[in-house]
């Protein structure tokens, strides 16, 4: 829970810092926070346990068996594939939102920090709700529907005013949190313990695709309005979610 709260609040503080500080000051602040985090790890004591490790298979064999298991479990496979492509589309939010607020909507840069705050609050509240009320039925449908709703909300930025923009990104944060929560459940509940680390390793590839999304949406943002780029990303996210309804995820 602490990790989730930190990951939710971080964009809010980052948005405020970007607005209040110069870029070089922001980089210095970011470096200092990393240094403080590293210093806090120094008091941690690690226990070395003498264990007899028997080499049963090479890393290549482990990877091969992990990929075979990953491919064989279609719910896990399609969940990771859909989230990977959705992460690329979500990159538009990180790349084009600031320019959309300042240039397309002619709003103050302070609005960007407030939008990030509303996004984080939506995510935080849904996380708290999910920590109390577990989703037990129709998780596949809820997973895909929340992703589709987030995409639909992206497409509404064409028509928004300031207050409505806050509400939209509050709901976007809520929707993406539900999607992330269920996709994580899929990885942990449906993978056997002996394959789980390999499955998680394969699933982590989706996070490495984020820079690809940043690059793509930077180029898209140069050839069209930023609000149009975010709307296009929303359409792509909806198509990904709708395609998900044709896969075995809906059975989860």
Backbone bond lengths (Angstrom), bond angles and torsions (degrees), N, CA, C in turn:
res aa  C-N    CA-C-N  psi(-1)  N-CA   C-N-CA  omega(-1)  CA-C   N-CA-C  phi
1 X - - - 1.453 - - 1.528 111.34 -
2 X 1.349 116.59 -41.88 1.466 120.47 179.29 1.522 110.84 -60.00
3 X 1.350 115.04 -43.09 1.469 119.27 179.68 1.520 110.69 -63.03
4 X 1.325 116.96 -41.74 1.467 119.88 -179.05 1.522 110.89 -65.24
5 X 1.352 116.23 -42.16 1.459 119.71 179.84 1.531 110.39 -62.25
6 X 1.340 115.46 -42.23 1.463 119.72 179.69 1.530 111.30 -63.04
7 X 1.335 116.54 -42.49 1.464 120.07 -179.13 1.519 111.64 -69.04
8 X 1.335 116.90 -24.32 1.461 120.80 179.01 1.528 110.89 -81.51
9 X 1.339 116.75 -42.60 1.462 120.51 -176.83 1.520 112.68 -76.83
10 X 1.329 116.69 -24.18 1.471 120.19 -176.64 1.525 113.15 -55.93
11 X 1.359 119.71 -47.07 1.472 118.68 179.50 1.525 113.25 -60.36
12 X 1.342 116.93 -32.63 1.462 120.26 179.08 1.516 110.90 -63.80
13 X 1.343 115.75 -51.36 1.466 119.94 -179.50 1.526 110.92 -65.20
14 X 1.336 116.17 -35.53 1.466 119.79 178.45 1.524 110.72 -65.23
15 X 1.333 116.89 -42.12 1.461 120.72 178.68 1.517 112.08 -62.28
16 X 1.339 116.45 -42.15 1.465 120.33 178.40 1.528 110.50 -65.77
17 X 1.351 115.96 -41.87 1.469 120.32 -179.26 1.521 111.48 -64.58
18 X 1.338 116.98 -39.63 1.467 120.45 179.14 1.524 111.21 -62.11
19 X 1.326 116.00 -37.08 1.460 120.59 -179.40 1.529 111.57 -73.07
20 X 1.342 116.90 -42.25 1.457 121.55 -173.11 1.528 113.56 -84.02
21 X 1.329 118.05 -25.34 1.455 121.43 -173.39 1.524 111.32 -112.09
22 X 1.324 115.03 157.14 1.454 120.00 169.95 1.526 108.55 -73.83
23 X 1.339 116.15 163.01 1.454 119.41 -173.94 1.528 112.11 -61.43
24 X 1.349 117.71 -43.59 1.468 120.01 -179.68 1.517 111.16 -66.12
25 X 1.343 117.34 -33.61 1.465 120.39 176.57 1.524 110.65 -68.19
26 X 1.325 115.67 -37.37 1.466 119.75 178.54 1.526 110.83 -64.13
27 X 1.347 117.07 -41.73 1.463 120.91 178.95 1.527 110.55 -63.77
28 X 1.331 116.63 -41.16 1.469 120.51 178.49 1.523 110.67 -63.53
29 X 1.334 116.19 -44.26 1.464 120.40 177.93 1.521 111.22 -60.06
30 X 1.326 116.31 -43.10 1.467 121.13 179.15 1.529 110.83 -62.10
31 X 1.323 116.41 -40.48 1.469 121.01 179.07 1.523 111.14 -65.19
32 X 1.330 115.65 -39.45 1.469 120.24 -179.90 1.524 110.54 -64.40
33 X 1.330 116.87 -40.74 1.468 119.49 179.90 1.525 111.25 -64.46
34 X 1.342 116.96 -37.61 1.466 120.21 176.11 1.524 110.40 -64.14
35 X 1.336 116.58 -40.76 1.462 120.67 179.51 1.524 111.06 -63.95
36 X 1.330 116.76 -43.54 1.467 120.62 178.63 1.522 110.65 -61.85
37 X 1.349 116.07 -42.69 1.467 120.03 178.57 1.523 110.95 -60.69
38 X 1.340 116.53 -40.55 1.467 120.36 179.19 1.523 111.05 -65.93
39 X 1.343 117.27 -39.39 1.467 120.90 -179.87 1.529 111.60 -64.79
40 X 1.334 116.59 -34.40 1.464 120.55 179.30 1.528 112.51 -67.33
41 X 1.323 116.85 -19.22 1.472 119.14 178.80 1.528 112.60 -81.35
42 X 1.334 117.50 -13.88 1.468 120.59 -176.01 1.538 113.28 -62.17
43 X 1.347 119.64 -40.58 1.474 118.66 -179.19 1.534 114.34 -71.24
44 X 1.324 116.97 -10.49 1.464 119.95 -176.92 1.522 109.54 -69.48
45 X 1.311 115.49 128.55 1.464 120.66 179.55 1.521 109.84 -101.26
46 X 1.296 114.46 134.22 1.459 120.45 179.89 1.518 109.40 -109.04
47 X 1.306 115.47 133.60 1.461 120.69 178.64 1.521 109.36 -95.95
48 X 1.300 114.67 123.45 1.458 119.89 176.78 1.521 109.49 -89.69
49 X 1.290 115.68 118.20 1.452 120.95 179.87 1.519 109.49 -106.89
50 X 1.299 114.20 129.46 1.469 118.72 178.55 1.516 109.10 -78.58
51 X 1.277 114.72 110.47 1.462 120.48 -179.58 1.517 109.18 -126.00
52 X 1.287 113.53 141.77 1.457 118.80 176.65 1.509 108.95 -87.26
53 X 1.314 115.21 114.76 1.458 120.65 -177.27 1.515 109.15 -101.76
54 X 1.286 115.24 122.21 1.452 120.06 178.77 1.521 108.99 -103.07
55 X 1.276 114.61 126.46 1.456 119.94 -179.96 1.526 109.03 -79.58
56 X 1.307 114.28 108.87 1.463 119.26 -176.27 1.533 112.09 -98.08
57 X 1.304 115.69 -30.12 1.460 118.59 -177.51 1.519 109.15 -155.15
58 X 1.306 115.80 156.03 1.464 120.65 179.16 1.525 109.49 -76.50
59 X 1.351 117.64 160.69 1.472 119.96 176.62 1.522 112.40 -56.01
60 X 1.320 116.44 -35.37 1.468 119.89 179.04 1.520 110.72 -63.66
61 X 1.340 116.38 -41.05 1.467 120.27 179.22 1.526 110.74 -65.69
62 X 1.357 116.12 -38.52 1.463 119.82 177.64 1.530 110.44 -63.78
63 X 1.327 116.47 -44.06 1.456 120.50 179.34 1.524 110.98 -63.45
64 X 1.316 116.12 -41.64 1.465 121.11 -179.40 1.522 110.83 -63.14
65 X 1.343 115.92 -45.55 1.465 118.87 -179.83 1.528 110.70 -68.48
66 X 1.363 116.36 -34.25 1.459 119.41 177.54 1.513 112.39 -65.62
67 X 1.335 116.33 -42.26 1.464 120.49 178.06 1.530 111.45 -65.49
68 X 1.329 115.50 -38.31 1.465 119.76 178.92 1.528 110.46 -65.00
69 X 1.327 116.45 -41.90 1.463 120.64 178.41 1.535 110.16 -66.65
70 X 1.340 115.62 -42.46 1.460 121.54 179.61 1.525 110.76 -60.34
71 X 1.315 117.06 -44.54 1.463 121.64 179.19 1.523 111.52 -67.73
72 X 1.310 117.11 -33.06 1.453 121.32 -177.09 1.517 113.62 -74.68
73 X 1.337 117.25 -28.71 1.462 120.32 178.31 1.525 108.29 -93.22
74 X 1.309 116.87 96.58 1.456 121.60 -169.83 1.524 113.28 -66.93
75 X 1.335 118.05 -31.64 1.464 119.06 179.40 1.532 109.85 -66.32
76 X 1.340 116.27 -45.77 1.467 120.17 177.04 1.523 109.91 -62.63
77 X 1.326 115.77 -45.06 1.463 120.58 -177.37 1.526 111.23 -58.69
78 X 1.314 117.54 -52.01 1.452 120.20 -176.21 1.522 111.58 -70.13
79 X 1.323 117.74 -32.42 1.463 120.23 177.02 1.527 110.71 -61.38
80 X 1.329 116.58 -46.73 1.463 120.71 -179.95 1.525 111.12 -66.26
81 X 1.336 116.99 -41.88 1.464 120.52 -179.92 1.528 110.79 -62.44
82 X 1.330 117.15 -47.06 1.461 120.10 -178.10 1.520 111.54 -65.49
83 X 1.331 116.70 -42.87 1.463 119.99 179.33 1.522 111.01 -64.89
84 X 1.319 117.04 -36.56 1.468 120.76 179.44 1.528 110.80 -61.60
85 X 1.332 116.85 -47.37 1.464 119.79 179.69 1.532 111.03 -70.47
86 X 1.332 116.21 -34.93 1.469 119.27 177.66 1.528 110.51 -64.94
87 X 1.336 117.53 -37.06 1.462 120.83 178.73 1.522 111.71 -61.79
88 X 1.325 116.54 -36.49 1.463 119.70 176.85 1.527 109.89 -63.61
89 X 1.331 116.78 -43.76 1.468 120.58 179.98 1.525 111.34 -66.94
90 X 1.329 116.54 -37.47 1.468 120.49 -179.28 1.528 111.06 -63.66
91 X 1.329 117.03 -21.95 1.456 120.42 178.86 1.520 113.17 -54.87
92 X 1.324 117.31 -24.78 1.462 121.14 178.32 1.529 111.19 -60.94
93 X 1.310 116.12 -34.37 1.476 121.05 178.62 1.523 110.57 -61.19
94 X 1.326 116.85 -44.20 1.457 120.95 -178.47 1.525 112.54 -72.55
95 X 1.334 116.81 -33.15 1.465 121.16 -172.67 1.525 112.31 -90.23
96 X 1.330 117.14 -43.98 1.464 120.34 -168.21 1.525 115.07 -100.55
97 X 1.335 117.59 -11.50 1.462 119.61 -172.90 1.528 112.18 -65.06
98 X 1.326 117.74 -45.06 1.467 120.72 -178.40 1.527 110.63 -59.91
99 X 1.322 116.36 -47.44 1.462 120.45 -178.95 1.522 111.41 -65.16
100 X 1.340 116.50 -36.20 1.457 119.94 178.98 1.524 110.56 -63.32
101 X 1.331 116.40 -44.07 1.466 121.01 -178.07 1.526 110.88 -65.70
102 X 1.323 116.99 -44.18 1.459 120.13 -174.61 1.526 113.34 -79.93
103 X 1.329 116.80 -39.51 1.470 119.56 -172.54 1.524 113.97 -102.86
104 X 1.339 117.34 -46.54 1.467 119.59 -177.76 1.530 111.66 -73.96
105 X 1.358 115.49 -41.65 1.455 119.48 -176.73 1.524 112.58 -98.45
106 X 1.353 116.42 -9.15 1.470 122.03 179.57 1.529 112.30 54.80
107 X 1.321 114.51 45.04 1.462 120.99 179.25 1.517 109.98 -106.29
108 X 1.313 115.81 164.84 1.464 121.53 179.73 1.518 110.82 -68.12
109 X 1.335 116.06 151.32 1.460 120.57 177.40 1.519 111.35 -62.85
110 X 1.344 116.65 -24.29 1.464 120.02 178.18 1.527 112.04 -62.75
111 X 1.330 115.45 -26.87 1.469 119.99 179.54 1.526 110.26 -61.44
112 X 1.336 116.89 -34.48 1.474 121.16 179.90 1.525 110.75 -58.64
113 X 1.333 116.54 -45.82 1.466 120.20 178.44 1.517 112.27 -62.91
114 X 1.331 116.23 -37.96 1.467 120.12 179.70 1.523 110.55 -68.73
115 X 1.343 116.58 -39.33 1.469 120.66 177.75 1.520 110.40 -60.76
116 X 1.338 117.01 -45.51 1.462 120.39 177.64 1.526 111.13 -61.52
117 X 1.330 116.15 -36.30 1.470 120.07 178.73 1.523 110.60 -64.27
118 X 1.325 117.18 -45.53 1.463 120.53 179.15 1.526 110.96 -64.22
119 X 1.323 116.70 -39.27 1.470 120.66 175.64 1.530 109.91 -58.80
120 X 1.333 116.28 -45.37 1.463 121.03 -178.16 1.525 111.68 -68.28
121 X 1.331 116.45 -39.10 1.463 119.92 178.97 1.527 110.52 -63.51
122 X 1.333 116.52 -42.37 1.466 119.86 177.07 1.512 111.72 -59.79
123 X 1.335 116.28 -44.88 1.467 120.94 178.51 1.524 111.01 -63.43
124 X 1.327 116.02 -43.27 1.464 121.14 -177.62 1.526 111.68 -63.12
125 X 1.324 116.15 -45.83 1.461 119.46 -177.95 1.527 111.82 -65.46
126 X 1.323 116.70 -40.10 1.466 119.51 177.90 1.523 110.61 -66.50
127 X 1.336 116.96 -37.85 1.465 119.61 176.14 1.520 111.57 -60.82
128 X 1.326 116.66 -43.23 1.462 120.22 177.39 1.528 110.99 -62.86
129 X 1.321 115.49 -42.48 1.466 120.14 179.86 1.526 110.85 -62.87
130 X 1.327 116.93 -43.18 1.462 120.86 -178.83 1.520 112.61 -71.46
131 X 1.335 117.13 -20.66 1.455 119.66 176.24 1.527 111.40 -75.13
132 X 1.328 116.32 -18.13 1.467 121.48 179.97 1.532 110.77 -102.75
133 X 1.324 115.99 -45.85 1.460 121.23 -177.60 1.535 109.20 -111.11
134 X 1.306 115.72 111.75 1.466 120.92 -178.50 1.530 110.30 -83.99
135 X 1.299 115.99 140.69 1.460 121.20 174.87 1.526 108.15 -82.84
136 X 1.321 116.39 116.56 1.460 120.74 -175.03 1.528 113.74 -113.41
137 X 1.313 117.15 -23.88 1.462 120.15 -177.20 1.525 110.49 -124.41
138 X 1.325 114.70 151.28 1.470 122.50 175.93 1.527 112.23 53.76
139 X 1.336 115.90 36.23 1.468 119.29 -175.69 1.522 111.96 -65.84
140 X 1.332 116.49 -35.13 1.456 119.24 178.18 1.516 112.37 -63.49
141 X 1.337 115.87 -44.27 1.454 119.88 179.68 1.530 110.74 -67.18
142 X 1.324 116.73 -39.74 1.465 120.21 178.67 1.525 110.40 -64.87
143 X 1.316 115.35 -40.50 1.469 121.75 178.00 1.528 110.99 -56.97
144 X 1.316 116.50 -52.60 1.463 121.06 -176.69 1.530 111.71 -71.65
145 X 1.332 116.56 -35.96 1.462 120.02 179.66 1.522 111.14 -66.48
146 X 1.335 117.34 -41.73 1.467 120.32 179.37 1.525 110.67 -64.27
147 X 1.330 116.72 -37.33 1.468 120.13 177.43 1.535 110.14 -66.42
148 X 1.318 116.46 -41.62 1.466 121.19 179.58 1.527 110.84 -65.62
149 X 1.326 117.00 -40.82 1.468 121.07 178.99 1.531 110.45 -63.32
150 X 1.340 116.81 -42.19 1.472 120.33 178.25 1.529 110.26 -59.90
151 X 1.338 116.47 -42.98 1.464 119.88 177.50 1.514 112.01 -63.29
152 X 1.332 116.43 -41.72 1.458 120.96 178.90 1.529 110.83 -61.29
153 X 1.328 116.35 -40.80 1.464 120.75 179.29 1.529 111.09 -64.44
154 X 1.316 116.40 -35.42 1.468 120.19 176.80 1.529 110.91 -57.91
155 X 1.326 116.34 -39.01 1.468 120.05 -175.14 1.525 112.56 -72.51
156 X 1.326 118.34 -12.99 1.470 121.17 -177.00 1.527 112.69 -85.33
157 X 1.347 117.99 -4.45 1.466 119.41 -176.71 1.527 111.66 -66.91
158 X 1.321 118.11 -13.95 1.462 121.06 176.92 1.533 111.31 -61.93
159 X 1.331 117.14 -30.30 1.462 120.64 -165.07 1.530 113.64 -114.76
160 X 1.336 117.45 11.97 1.455 118.98 -165.70 1.521 113.21 -92.77
161 X 1.325 113.83 157.46 1.456 123.73 166.57 1.531 107.15 -110.87
162 X 1.319 116.60 178.56 1.468 120.69 -171.26 1.525 112.62 -56.81
163 X 1.333 117.66 -54.05 1.455 121.01 -176.25 1.524 111.01 -62.08
164 X 1.325 116.02 -42.73 1.458 119.86 -179.26 1.528 110.72 -65.28
165 X 1.331 116.80 -32.16 1.466 120.41 177.48 1.523 110.52 -62.73
166 X 1.322 116.55 -39.62 1.475 120.40 177.15 1.521 110.79 -62.21
167 X 1.324 115.80 -45.11 1.468 120.34 -178.48 1.532 110.54 -64.17
168 X 1.344 115.60 -42.16 1.468 119.83 -179.45 1.519 110.92 -58.53
169 X 1.334 116.75 -48.06 1.466 118.25 -176.26 1.522 112.71 -78.08
170 X 1.313 117.70 -20.31 1.473 120.11 168.09 1.522 109.23 -63.10
171 X 1.331 116.71 -44.84 1.463 121.31 -179.97 1.525 111.58 -71.82
172 X 1.349 117.17 -34.69 1.463 120.63 176.74 1.527 109.89 -61.98
173 X 1.342 115.66 -46.50 1.462 119.55 177.92 1.516 112.19 -59.85
174 X 1.336 116.43 -39.93 1.469 120.87 178.54 1.524 110.86 -64.68
175 X 1.326 116.48 -44.69 1.469 121.19 -176.68 1.525 111.44 -65.95
176 X 1.335 116.47 -46.61 1.458 119.75 -179.32 1.528 111.70 -64.58
177 X 1.329 116.75 -31.43 1.462 119.93 178.37 1.522 111.09 -66.66
178 X 1.326 116.70 -39.90 1.468 120.43 176.69 1.525 109.90 -63.56
179 X 1.336 116.33 -44.41 1.468 120.73 178.79 1.526 110.53 -59.92
180 X 1.331 116.41 -47.37 1.465 120.98 -178.81 1.524 111.37 -63.94
181 X 1.327 116.53 -39.66 1.466 121.62 -179.19 1.532 110.47 -61.53
182 X 1.329 117.12 -47.71 1.460 119.97 -176.94 1.527 111.06 -72.70
183 X 1.342 117.79 -36.02 1.469 119.35 178.07 1.528 110.91 -64.20
184 X 1.338 116.70 -34.02 1.467 120.48 176.26 1.528 110.55 -69.43
185 X 1.338 116.67 -40.13 1.469 120.43 176.40 1.519 111.12 -58.44
186 X 1.318 116.11 -41.90 1.465 120.28 -179.67 1.519 110.61 -58.74
187 X 1.332 116.95 -45.46 1.466 120.88 -177.68 1.520 111.90 -63.66
188 X 1.328 116.51 -39.54 1.469 119.63 -174.78 1.523 112.89 -86.52
189 X 1.323 117.23 -35.64 1.467 119.22 -175.61 1.527 112.75 -81.88
190 X 1.310 117.28 -33.73 1.466 119.66 -172.69 1.526 114.05 -96.48
191 X 1.317 117.84 -8.69 1.470 119.81 179.84 1.527 109.85 -98.62
192 X 1.314 116.08 134.14 1.456 120.69 176.14 1.523 109.54 -65.08
193 X 1.330 116.26 148.91 1.466 120.28 -175.33 1.521 112.68 -57.11
194 X 1.323 117.07 -38.59 1.463 120.12 -177.25 1.528 112.47 -69.21
195 X 1.339 117.17 -19.45 1.469 120.93 179.12 1.525 112.57 -107.12
196 X 1.324 117.07 -6.15 1.470 120.03 -169.38 1.533 112.58 -60.60
197 X 1.316 117.45 -44.78 1.465 119.66 -178.22 1.522 111.02 -62.92
198 X 1.337 116.30 -36.35 1.459 119.37 178.67 1.525 111.28 -70.83
199 X 1.323 115.85 -38.99 1.468 119.79 177.82 1.527 110.53 -64.55
200 X 1.332 116.49 -43.29 1.457 120.45 178.87 1.523 111.15 -64.01
201 X 1.338 115.74 -36.93 1.456 119.67 177.12 1.516 112.11 -63.44
202 X 1.325 115.81 -42.27 1.472 119.96 178.07 1.524 110.24 -66.59
203 X 1.343 115.83 -41.06 1.467 119.64 -179.03 1.523 111.97 -65.47
204 X 1.333 117.32 -28.41 1.466 120.30 -178.56 1.521 112.16 -66.81
205 X 1.330 116.56 -14.11 1.469 119.92 177.80 1.535 110.23 -59.28
206 X 1.336 116.42 -30.64 1.463 119.45 -178.45 1.525 111.91 -60.86
207 X 1.342 116.56 -32.43 1.464 119.58 179.07 1.524 111.04 -70.11
208 X 1.336 116.71 -30.57 1.460 119.55 179.22 1.526 112.20 -73.07
209 X 1.342 116.43 -12.91 1.464 119.56 178.47 1.527 112.02 -82.35
210 X 1.334 116.67 -10.91 1.468 120.07 -179.71 1.526 112.50 -57.33
211 X 1.359 119.36 -45.35 1.479 118.36 176.69 1.524 113.17 -58.52
212 X 1.331 116.02 -32.14 1.471 119.13 176.37 1.527 109.36 -62.98
213 X 1.332 115.24 -42.18 1.460 119.55 177.83 1.515 112.22 -62.68
214 X 1.337 116.59 -41.76 1.462 119.88 178.49 1.518 110.80 -59.84
215 X 1.332 116.64 -43.46 1.466 120.98 -179.24 1.530 110.85 -65.40
216 X 1.331 115.64 -45.62 1.463 120.23 -178.54 1.528 110.97 -60.95
217 X 1.341 116.38 -46.60 1.461 119.11 -174.69 1.512 112.41 -77.73
218 X 1.328 117.49 -21.27 1.459 119.35 171.16 1.529 109.51 -65.54
219 X 1.340 116.46 -43.11 1.466 120.69 178.31 1.530 110.32 -65.77
220 X 1.349 116.15 -44.53 1.467 119.97 -179.95 1.528 110.49 -61.82
221 X 1.343 115.62 -40.30 1.458 120.22 179.56 1.511 113.71 -65.06
222 X 1.330 117.12 -20.72 1.467 121.33 178.07 1.521 112.58 -80.88
223 X 1.329 116.44 -20.83 1.471 119.52 -176.32 1.534 113.02 -107.62
224 X 1.330 117.62 -7.01 1.460 120.78 176.68 1.521 109.23 -148.55
225 X 1.312 116.53 168.75 1.461 120.85 178.32 1.527 109.69 -62.14
226 X 1.330 116.14 148.22 1.456 120.57 -178.38 1.525 111.57 -63.13
227 X 1.327 117.02 -36.30 1.466 119.69 177.53 1.518 110.27 -64.39
228 X 1.345 117.19 -36.45 1.465 120.94 177.04 1.525 110.64 -67.15
229 X 1.337 116.35 -38.03 1.466 120.61 178.86 1.518 110.66 -63.73
230 X 1.340 117.16 -42.98 1.462 120.50 178.56 1.527 110.40 -66.98
231 X 1.327 116.24 -39.61 1.464 119.34 176.52 1.518 111.98 -62.89
232 X 1.330 116.67 -39.91 1.467 120.72 176.88 1.523 110.67 -63.31
233 X 1.331 116.67 -41.83 1.463 120.56 177.01 1.524 110.82 -60.38
234 X 1.335 116.22 -38.88 1.457 120.17 177.95 1.524 111.86 -62.68
235 X 1.333 116.33 -40.88 1.470 120.23 177.75 1.525 110.75 -62.70
236 X 1.335 116.39 -40.81 1.463 120.56 179.43 1.523 110.40 -64.89
237 X 1.337 116.69 -42.57 1.468 120.55 179.08 1.528 110.22 -61.69
238 X 1.336 117.11 -42.01 1.469 120.16 178.13 1.527 111.35 -63.07
239 X 1.317 117.24 -41.52 1.466 120.18 178.60 1.521 111.10 -63.74
240 X 1.327 116.43 -39.04 1.467 120.50 177.16 1.524 110.25 -62.31
241 X 1.341 116.28 -44.64 1.462 120.32 179.56 1.527 111.45 -64.80
242 X 1.318 116.58 -43.33 1.469 120.22 179.67 1.523 111.37 -63.70
243 X 1.334 116.28 -38.56 1.462 119.28 174.81 1.521 110.46 -62.79
244 X 1.329 116.82 -35.30 1.464 120.71 179.23 1.517 113.07 -58.80
245 X 1.338 116.30 -29.13 1.465 119.60 179.07 1.528 112.00 -68.91
246 X 1.321 117.48 -14.87 1.468 120.41 177.34 1.531 111.35 -90.87
247 X 1.335 117.31 -3.66 1.461 121.43 -178.24 1.527 110.06 -102.45
248 X 1.321 114.99 179.92 1.471 120.93 -178.16 1.525 113.18 -76.51
249 X 1.332 118.60 -4.05 1.468 120.51 179.89 1.524 110.61 -59.53
250 X 1.314 116.44 -36.30 1.470 119.56 -177.41 1.520 112.23 -62.01
251 X 1.329 117.58 -16.34 1.462 121.05 179.60 1.527 112.49 -83.42
252 X 1.322 117.15 -9.39 1.472 120.31 -175.95 1.525 111.18 -72.18
